[in-house]
């Protein structure tokens, strides 16, 4: 069992819940780097629709329409499969994400939610600015 400690994903004095990810798509097979919130309270991994558009994904390829309820109201989006999603040193192919607008001013392009995280054991060490991740053994 390998334990990956990834302090490099965080910048000094930066919030420890912000991680880097990469998303690949038909128009950018090399991928686009993303700034993502590590969110264990989100059931799905969320990516801003503009990012998906930029990578060549189309809402017509979506599998389902979604609605997220929050304190600011109801936000509509859609579920779509992406070629490859990478985050925390791991990747998922043919991975389903929720295309959803995010509030302005958050300075993120998505959320890494439980749809990706549930395949791992992880430990968030906020004071140290680290997230330790290991693939869960079933």
C-alpha positions in Angstrom: 0.0 0.0 0.0 1.5 3.3 -1.0 0.9 6.5 0.9 1.2 9.6 -1.2 1.8 12.9 0.7 1.2 15.8 -1.7 2.4 19.0 -0.1 3.3 20.3 -3.5 -0.3 20.8 -4.5 -0.6 23.7 -2.0 1.1 27.0 -2.2 2.5 28.5 1.0 -0.1 30.5 3.0 -2.7 29.2 0.6 -6.0 27.6 1.7 -5.3 23.9 2.3 -8.6 22.9 0.7 -7.5 24.1 -2.8 -5.9 21.5 -5.0 -4.7 21.3 -8.6 -6.4 19.0 -11.1 -6.3 18.4 -14.8 -9.1 17.7 -17.2 -8.6 16.4 -20.8 -11.0 16.8 -23.6 -11.5 16.5 -27.4 -10.0 19.9 -28.1 -7.2 19.6 -25.6 -5.8 16.1 -25.3 -2.9 17.3 -23.2 -5.3 18.7 -20.7 -6.0 21.9 -18.8 -4.9 22.6 -15.3 -7.7 23.4 -12.8 -7.9 25.1 -9.4 -10.3 22.9 -7.4 -11.8 23.0 -3.9 -11.4 19.7 -2.0 -15.0 19.3 -0.8 -15.9 16.2 1.2 -19.4 17.6 1.5 -20.0 17.5 -2.3 -21.5 14.3 -3.5 -20.4 15.0 -7.1 -17.2 16.4 -8.6 -18.2 19.8 -10.1 -16.6 21.6 -13.1 -17.6 25.0 -14.4 -19.4 24.7 -17.7 -17.1 27.2 -19.4 -14.1 24.9 -18.8 -15.9 22.0 -20.3 -16.9 24.1 -23.3 -13.2 25.2 -23.7 -12.1 21.5 -23.8 -14.7 20.5 -26.5 -17.5 19.1 -24.4 -21.1 20.0 -25.3 -24.1 20.1 -23.0 -25.9 17.9 -25.6 -23.5 15.1 -24.6 -24.9 15.4 -21.0 -26.4 12.3 -19.4 -28.8 14.1 -17.0 -30.0 17.5 -16.0 -29.2 18.4 -12.4 -30.4 20.9 -9.8 -28.3 21.9 -6.8 -30.1 23.6 -3.9 -28.1 26.0 -1.8 -28.6 29.0 0.4 -28.7 31.2 -2.7 -31.3 29.2 -4.5 -31.5 26.5 -7.1 -28.7 26.1 -9.7 -29.3 24.0 -12.9 -26.5 22.0 -14.5 -25.9 18.7 -16.2 -23.9 15.5 -15.7 -21.4 14.7 -18.4 -18.6 12.1 -18.9 -15.1 13.4 -19.5 -12.2 11.6 -21.1 -9.9 11.9 -18.1 -9.9 13.7 -14.8 -6.7 13.9 -12.7 -6.3 15.1 -9.2 -4.3 14.3 -6.0 -1.9 12.2 -8.0 -4.6 9.9 -9.4 -6.7 9.8 -12.5 -10.1 8.5 -13.6 -11.1 7.8 -17.2 -14.6 8.2 -18.6 -15.4 10.0 -15.4 -18.8 11.7 -14.8 -18.7 15.3 -13.6 -21.5 17.8 -12.8 -21.3 20.9 -15.0 -22.4 23.6 -12.7 -21.8 27.4 -12.4 -19.9 28.4 -9.4 -20.2 31.6 -7.4 -18.1 34.5 -8.5 -15.2 35.5 -6.3 -14.4 31.9 -5.2 -11.4 31.8 -7.5 -11.9 28.1 -8.3 -13.0 26.2 -11.4 -14.6 23.2 -9.7 -15.0 21.0 -6.6 -13.4 17.6 -6.1 -16.3 15.7 -4.5 -17.1 12.3 -3.2 -17.7 10.8 -6.7 -13.9 11.0 -7.0 -12.8 10.9 -3.4 -14.7 7.7 -2.3 -12.1 5.5 -4.0 -9.4 6.8 -1.5 -8.5 7.1 2.1 -7.4 10.7 2.7 -6.3 12.9 5.6 -6.5 16.7 5.5 -3.8 18.3 7.6 -4.8 22.0 7.3 -2.2 23.5 9.6 0.6 21.7 7.7 -1.0 22.5 4.3 -1.1 18.8 3.3 -3.6 16.3 2.0 -2.4 12.7 2.3 -4.1 10.3 -0.1 -3.9 6.5 -0.7 -6.0 4.3 -2.9 -8.5 2.4 -0.7 -8.0 -1.4 -0.8 -11.2 -3.3 -1.1 
